[in-house]
């Protein structure tokens, strides 16, 4: 090869080597990164278990009355994140079952917060389950440590070195199981997102953190909560949100209502409103609520008499305290109960009896603890004992002085045979026919009660040879006399048995005693006015 040719080829080879050099460096860089990542992954594998033990110990040191365990932990060094598997919280006194189980929890840096020069964390809970039964709730209630001081928040903050700023809960479940053969109270498909918990973007805003909650309640109900919060407010967090319920099945609440002698069967609830809860101000504004097709019975029992009176006193005193309180606003704009049944079972009487109002429509409007909002108006329609057309209206004015209300009640043409239980209890007889009506107007103001009660009966037949054939001779004669007496007592030409009881006078301790006073007045008007008349005429006939 000539020297000229060899010289001409050298620049070509140099150019080829220079072009190949970047590719070789790229290959070596990729290979180096792969080796580094592999080493880091291998190293993190050996870090996972010691780190799990450290975090688990820190969590348990933060809590009182509860314990935590972590099934497995995975540390991701490249993203500086953690994944916890099978995180479980137990109540020490009642450890079975766990009160909280989180199959997976991811904790990582919230990168978008770095734009605001804050280093904080995101937490994501996948499929968490919160569980409590009555034993655990009662144990918690007896614990001298307040619920908010058990250290739950400190335990979660021990998981990750950065403060939590965003929380997501995906497909959560909340379950409460009461004693007895009752369905559990359950929320399913719960999804929660709370942002800006550490207020990294706040500029003296009142509620800087956004949050949203949605989920399924029982079998078909839905709940949605959306609003803002101040998670750093002192002495407790502040929240302002809109809440909506739809199709909540009330039958599930039976184990709770049974404990206050209230039995709930069937029925659904839909409602919407706003809630504000802050250190210096609290408000509940129920814009609209509808309950349909529910049956509610209250049982008055000897063992509950004292407790019921105490609860009445407490409720009325609380109502008195919050009346016109500028720091608290309680309002129910429109509440409807449609096509329902309300019952009262008196087990203190012998024999016991049940009064009820069927096909009932109840309307409650403009209830508030502030007098400036105007009077509340309650109206009720239905069928007393399944037949008596009933109309009732109550006007209530909130005042710190006690009850201030007007009541008007009209019941017409109730089939008296449906009232036999109460007639046997107080009159010692039953009937096979007749119609019962009742009229009343009452007002209470400044502890003074005024008004009247007027029960009325017509076409009463207390004896029937077929129905009463198994009764004693004396009982059959007594009921024949009742039928005859009712004819003697007829208020011609209307052919009615009627009386009127006027009521006027001070009510002792009106805040707590107004309902018992009215109840006694009704008994006095009916059972001690009409029925004694039967007894007097019966004695006259016997003497004759």
TILUM-758492 format. One record per residue (C-alpha): x negated, y negated, z; residue in three letters. Coordinates in steps of 0.02 Angstrom, whole numbers, padded with zeros to 5 digits, always signed. Each point is the difference from the previous one (the first is absolute). Layout:
// TILUM-758492
XYZALA
...
//
This chain:
// TILUM-758492
+00000+00000+00000UNK
-00067-00166-00048UNK
-00037-00129+00136UNK
+00127-00117-00077UNK
+00141+00129+00015UNK
-00044+00046+00181UNK
+00003-00183+00049UNK
+00170-00026-00081UNK
+00079+00145+00098UNK
-00053-00061+00175UNK
+00127-00143+00012UNK
+00140+00119-00051UNK
-00041+00123+00140UNK
-00012-00140+00127UNK
+00170-00064-00050UNK
+00075+00174+00019UNK
-00077+00020+00175UNK
+00064-00170+00053UNK
+00177+00042-00059UNK
-00002+00165+00094UNK
-00062-00078+00162UNK
+00167-00081+00053UNK
+00093+00162-00030UNK
-00125+00095+00108UNK
+00016-00127+00140UNK
+00190+00013-00010UNK
-00008+00188+00013UNK
-00118-00010+00148UNK
+00113-00128+00084UNK
+00153+00109-00019UNK
-00097+00150+00062UNK
-00062-00099+00150UNK
+00172-00061+00044UNK
+00068+00176-00014UNK
-00134+00064+00117UNK
+00034-00143+00122UNK
+00187+00031+00000UNK
-00030+00185+00026UNK
-00114-00033+00146UNK
+00124-00122+00075UNK
+00142+00124-00021UNK
-00102+00138+00079UNK
-00052-00117+00141UNK
+00178-00058+00032UNK
+00053+00182+00015UNK
-00113+00016+00151UNK
+00062-00167+00068UNK
+00186+00043-00007UNK
+00011+00113+00153UNK
-00105-00107+00119UNK
+00096-00154-00055UNK
+00166+00091+00028UNK
-00049+00041+00179UNK
-00056-00178+00034UNK
+00160-00079-00067UNK
+00110+00127+00089UNK
-00087-00036+00165UNK
+00016-00189-00024UNK
+00186+00018-00038UNK
+00033+00101+00157UNK
-00100-00121+00107UNK
+00117-00137-00060UNK
+00164+00084+00050UNK
+00094+00034+00162UNK
+00123+00143+00010UNK
-00031+00057-00178UNK
-00136+00097-00092UNK
-00058+00003-00181UNK
-00083+00133-00106UNK
-00069-00005-00178UNK
+00003+00161-00100UNK
-00131-00054-00127UNK
-00089-00160-00054UNK
-00078-00047-00166UNK
-00119-00148-00013UNK
-00021-00084-00171UNK
-00162-00100+00009UNK
+00012-00079-00172UNK
+00163-00088+00041UNK
-00036-00004+00187UNK
+00168+00084+00033UNK
+00070+00139+00107UNK
+00133+00132-00023UNK
+00075+00085+00152UNK
+00096+00162-00018UNK
+00128+00067+00125UNK
-00006-00144+00123UNK
+00109+00050+00149UNK
+00058-00096+00154UNK
+00065+00093+00153UNK
+00090-00059+00156UNK
-00104+00071+00141UNK
+00150+00041+00111UNK
+00101+00081-00142UNK
-00127+00048-00134UNK
+00114+00112-00102UNK
+00048-00055-00129UNK
-00118-00141-00054UNK
+00073-00175+00001UNK
-00096-00047-00157UNK
-00075+00101-00141UNK
-00090-00082-00146UNK
-00053+00127-00133UNK
-00114-00131-00082UNK
-00061-00172+00049UNK
-00114-00104-00114UNK
-00098-00146+00073UNK
-00103-00113-00113UNK
-00063-00176-00027UNK
+00131-00122-00064UNK
-00102-00070-00142UNK
+00120-00140-00046UNK
-00019-00074+00175UNK
-00184-00033-00039UNK
+00059-00141-00112UNK
+00057-00085+00160UNK
-00166+00038+00084UNK
+00074+00128+00117UNK
-00055+00181+00018UNK
+00154+00103+00049UNK
+00075+00170-00034UNK
+00145+00088-00087UNK
+00088+00148+00082UNK
+00111+00119-00101UNK
+00105+00134+00088UNK
+00059+00143-00110UNK
+00156+00099+00055UNK
-00009-00045+00186UNK
+00127+00075+00120UNK
+00055-00081+00163UNK
+00094+00117+00117UNK
+00079-00020+00172UNK
+00125+00103+00099UNK
+00097-00048+00154UNK
-00127+00079+00118UNK
-00140-00105-00072UNK
+00105-00160+00004UNK
+00049+00028+00182UNK
-00182+00035+00045UNK
-00053-00161-00086UNK
+00136-00096+00093UNK
-00068+00062+00167UNK
-00181-00040-00044UNK
-00062-00149+00103UNK
-00105-00055-00149UNK
+00105-00112-00116UNK
+00024+00068-00176UNK
-00103-00142-00077UNK
-00148+00035+00114UNK
-00036+00181-00048UNK
-00137-00057-00118UNK
+00071+00059-00166UNK
-00063-00153-00093UNK
-00174+00016+00076UNK
-00003+00183-00050UNK
+00034-00039-00183UNK
-00127-00141+00001UNK
-00129+00125+00064UNK
+00014+00097-00164UNK
-00086-00132-00107UNK
-00125-00136+00046UNK
+00098-00137-00091UNK
+00161-00082+00062UNK
+00158+00064-00084UNK
+00077-00127-00119UNK
+00115+00102-00112UNK
+00103+00154+00044UNK
+00095+00113-00119UNK
+00110+00145+00052UNK
+00058+00117-00137UNK
+00142+00125+00019UNK
+00008-00008+00189UNK
+00125+00088+00113UNK
+00068-00046+00172UNK
+00098+00129+00101UNK
+00086-00005+00170UNK
+00077+00158+00073UNK
+00119-00010+00148UNK
+00053+00138+00118UNK
+00146+00108-00055UNK
+00066+00059-00168UNK
-00015-00167-00088UNK
-00074-00048-00166UNK
-00168-00091+00016UNK
-00010-00186-00033UNK
-00113-00012-00150UNK
-00076-00125-00120UNK
-00077+00072-00158UNK
-00096-00066-00150UNK
-00060-00147+00106UNK
-00114-00116-00098UNK
-00081-00150+00085UNK
-00120-00131-00062UNK
-00069-00134+00116UNK
-00127-00124-00066UNK
-00110-00135+00073UNK
+00011+00072+00176UNK
-00157-00095+00048UNK
+00068-00159-00080UNK
-00151-00020-00112UNK
+00094-00122-00112UNK
+00100-00091+00135UNK
+00000-00189+00008UNK
+00096-00028+00161UNK
+00147+00093-00076UNK
+00138+00063+00113UNK
+00018+00173-00079UNK
-00146+00027-00119UNK
+00005+00190-00018UNK
+00119+00083-00121UNK
+00075+00171+00033UNK
+00133+00115-00069UNK
+00082+00157+00070UNK
+00117+00117-00092UNK
+00061+00175+00029UNK
+00139+00128+00010UNK
+00104+00011+00158UNK
+00071+00173+00038UNK
+00077+00084-00153UNK
+00062-00143-00107UNK
-00035-00167+00086UNK
-00129-00127-00055UNK
-00094-00138+00092UNK
-00101-00145-00069UNK
-00094-00131+00100UNK
-00096-00140-00085UNK
-00079-00154+00077UNK
-00151-00081+00077UNK
-00092+00019+00164UNK
-00133-00080+00107UNK
-00093+00150+00068UNK
-00119-00108+00102UNK
+00132-00101+00092UNK
-00013-00004+00190UNK
+00061+00075+00113UNK
+00080+00112-00132UNK
+00016+00005-00188UNK
+00126-00106-00092UNK
+00114+00061-00139UNK
+00133-00070-00115UNK
+00086+00120-00118UNK
+00156+00049-00095UNK
+00072+00169+00043UNK
+00125+00104-00100UNK
+00082+00166+00045UNK
+00108+00100-00118UNK
+00102+00157+00034UNK
-00072+00039+00173UNK
+00092+00151+00071UNK
+00055-00041+00178UNK
+00033+00180+00050UNK
-00188+00022+00026UNK
+00005-00122+00146UNK
+00117+00111+00102UNK
-00134+00065+00122UNK
-00041-00181+00046UNK
+00179-00063+00014UNK
+00052+00153+00100UNK
-00111-00058+00142UNK
+00111-00153+00023UNK
+00162+00101-00015UNK
+00030-00054-00180UNK
+00032+00134-00130UNK
-00028-00045-00183UNK
+00063+00110-00141UNK
-00030-00036-00183UNK
-00015-00175-00069UNK
-00128-00096-00102UNK
-00083-00168+00027UNK
-00058-00127-00128UNK
-00069-00168+00054UNK
-00115-00142-00046UNK
-00074-00144+00096UNK
-00155-00090+00061UNK
-00109+00022+00153UNK
-00127-00120+00072UNK
-00106+00051+00149UNK
-00134-00119+00060UNK
-00079-00045+00168UNK
+00105-00159+00014UNK
+00156+00041-00102UNK
+00110+00151-00033UNK
+00146+00017-00119UNK
+00113+00136-00069UNK
+00115-00056-00141UNK
+00116+00141-00054UNK
+00071-00066-00162UNK
+00114+00146-00040UNK
+00031+00175+00069UNK
+00127+00132-00047UNK
+00041+00162+00091UNK
+00118+00122-00085UNK
+00095+00155+00051UNK
-00068+00018+00176UNK
+00084+00076+00153UNK
-00057-00073+00167UNK
+00059+00061+00171UNK
-00049-00074+00166UNK
+00022+00116+00150UNK
+00033-00079+00169UNK
-00065+00126+00128UNK
-00011-00007+00190UNK
-00189+00021+00001UNK
-00023-00139-00127UNK
+00116-00128+00081UNK
-00134-00085+00103UNK
-00125+00003-00142UNK
+00127-00073-00121UNK
+00040-00143+00119UNK
-00185-00033+00027UNK
-00029-00001-00188UNK
+00145-00120-00021UNK
-00073-00119+00129UNK
-00173+00009-00081UNK
+00070-00029-00174UNK
+00106-00148+00050UNK
-00139-00079+00102UNK
-00119+00020-00147UNK
+00130-00079-00115UNK
+00015-00144+00121UNK
-00188-00025+00004UNK
-00023-00008-00189UNK
+00150-00111-00033UNK
-00062-00158-00089UNK
-00182+00050+00029UNK
-00101-00103-00127UNK
-00135+00133-00006UNK
+00120+00138-00050UNK
+00129+00009-00139UNK
+00116+00150-00011UNK
+00128-00002-00139UNK
+00117+00124-00084UNK
+00084-00085-00147UNK
+00110+00140-00067UNK
+00021+00174+00075UNK
+00132+00120-00067UNK
+00053+00171+00064UNK
+00114+00081-00128UNK
+00118+00150+00008UNK
-00061+00059+00169UNK
+00066+00066+00165UNK
-00034-00069+00174UNK
+00043+00104+00153UNK
-00003-00016+00189UNK
-00005+00159+00104UNK
+00037-00027+00185UNK
-00069+00146+00099UNK
+00022-00090+00166UNK
+00188+00029-00009UNK
+00088+00164+00038UNK
+00038+00069-00123UNK
-00120-00086-00120UNK
+00070-00086-00154UNK
-00059-00078-00164UNK
+00061-00160-00082UNK
-00053-00038-00177UNK
+00020-00118-00146UNK
-00007+00083-00171UNK
-00015-00073-00175UNK
-00086-00146+00082UNK
-00076-00149-00089UNK
-00104-00114+00111UNK
-00068-00168-00056UNK
-00125-00102+00101UNK
-00053-00170-00066UNK
-00115-00138+00057UNK
-00065+00076+00162UNK
-00141-00105+00070UNK
-00082-00043+00165UNK
+00008-00185-00045UNK
+00161-00096+00027UNK
-00043-00120-00140UNK
+00032+00141-00124UNK
+00184-00002+00046UNK
+00111+00138+00074UNK
-00013+00183-00045UNK
+00156+00080-00072UNK
+00040+00184+00017UNK
+00150+00080-00085UNK
+00058+00180+00011UNK
+00133+00099-00091UNK
+00046+00182+00014UNK
+00124+00128+00064UNK
+00012+00024+00188UNK
+00011+00187+00036UNK
+00011+00028-00187UNK
+00167-00089-00025UNK
+00017-00168+00088UNK
-00039-00146-00115UNK
-00133-00100+00093UNK
-00065-00176-00025UNK
-00124-00080+00119UNK
-00098-00162-00007UNK
-00135-00067+00116UNK
-00081-00172-00005UNK
-00160-00010+00101UNK
-00103-00154+00041UNK
-00178+00024+00068UNK
-00031-00096+00161UNK
-00120+00018+00147UNK
+00149-00014+00120UNK
+00067+00172-00044UNK
+00137+00070-00114UNK
+00099-00128-00099UNK
+00122+00092-00111UNK
+00178+00018-00065UNK
+00079+00171-00034UNK
+00160+00045-00091UNK
+00059+00181-00020UNK
+00153+00071-00086UNK
+00043+00186-00009UNK
+00166+00052-00076UNK
+00099+00163-00015UNK
-00124+00128+00066UNK
+00071+00176+00003UNK
+00010+00030+00188UNK
-00025+00188-00018UNK
-00181-00038-00047UNK
-00019-00085+00171UNK
+00051+00152+00101UNK
-00173+00023+00076UNK
+00004-00171+00081UNK
+00184+00015+00046UNK
-00036+00163+00092UNK
-00146-00082+00090UNK
+00092-00153+00064UNK
+00185+00041-00018UNK
-00004+00188+00033UNK
+00110+00033-00153UNK
-00012+00014-00188UNK
+00119-00046-00140UNK
+00063+00074-00163UNK
+00049-00165-00079UNK
-00002-00187+00017UNK
-00098-00151-00059UNK
-00126-00103+00097UNK
-00052-00180-00035UNK
-00115-00119+00090UNK
-00030-00189-00009UNK
-00128-00104+00091UNK
-00085-00169-00002UNK
-00144-00037+00118UNK
-00126-00138+00021UNK
-00153-00011+00112UNK
-00091-00163+00034UNK
-00112-00054+00144UNK
+00037+00160+00093UNK
+00189-00024-00008UNK
+00117+00126-00084UNK
+00171-00047-00071UNK
+00122+00096-00108UNK
+00131+00136-00005UNK
+00020+00184-00041UNK
+00162+00069-00068UNK
+00022+00189-00029UNK
+00163+00057-00080UNK
+00083+00170-00029UNK
+00155+00050-00095UNK
+00096+00157-00048UNK
-00092+00101+00133UNK
+00041+00186+00008UNK
-00094+00090+00138UNK
+00093+00165-00004UNK
+00014+00131-00137UNK
+00073+00170+00038UNK
-00114+00090-00123UNK
-00161-00090+00045UNK
+00030+00004+00189UNK
+00069+00178+00017UNK
-00159+00060+00089UNK
+00002-00140+00129UNK
+00070+00020+00175UNK
+00180-00044+00038UNK
-00054-00151+00100UNK
-00111-00065-00140UNK
+00140+00022-00129UNK
+00121-00096+00111UNK
-00129-00138+00027UNK
-00025-00025-00187UNK
+00189+00000-00029UNK
+00011-00139+00128UNK
-00139-00095-00089UNK
+00100+00006-00161UNK
+00156-00059+00090UNK
-00092-00136+00094UNK
-00075-00069-00160UNK
+00178-00021-00064UNK
+00056-00086+00159UNK
-00148-00119-00008UNK
+00031-00050-00181UNK
-00009-00186-00032UNK
+00162-00019-00096UNK
+00032-00036-00143UNK
-00179+00044-00050UNK
+00010+00170+00090UNK
-00176-00015+00068UNK
-00089+00032+00164UNK
-00117-00146+00027UNK
-00091-00098+00131UNK
-00117-00147+00003UNK
-00146-00028+00117UNK
-00066-00178+00011UNK
-00182-00016+00049UNK
-00080-00156+00069UNK
-00141-00028+00123UNK
-00187-00001+00029UNK
-00102+00150-00050UNK
-00126+00054+00129UNK
-00173+00005-00078UNK
+00069-00028-00176UNK
-00168+00039-00081UNK
+00015+00182+00053UNK
+00182+00033+00046UNK
+00107-00066-00144UNK
+00027+00169-00085UNK
+00050+00093+00159UNK
+00119-00141+00045UNK
+00086+00009-00169UNK
+00007+00190+00014UNK
+00083-00008+00170UNK
+00123-00130-00064UNK
+00055+00117-00140UNK
+00026+00142+00122UNK
+00098-00113+00116UNK
+00109-00062-00141UNK
+00042+00170-00074UNK
-00022+00139+00125UNK
+00046-00100+00155UNK
+00143-00097-00078UNK
+00094+00114-00119UNK
-00036+00170+00076UNK
+00047-00049+00178UNK
+00165-00056-00075UNK
+00026+00177-00058UNK
-00035+00062+00175UNK
+00122-00122+00081UNK
+00143+00045-00119UNK
-00040+00184+00021UNK
+00021-00015+00189UNK
+00165-00093-00022UNK
+00068+00139-00112UNK
-00053+00131+00125UNK
+00083-00095+00142UNK
+00160-00018-00102UNK
//
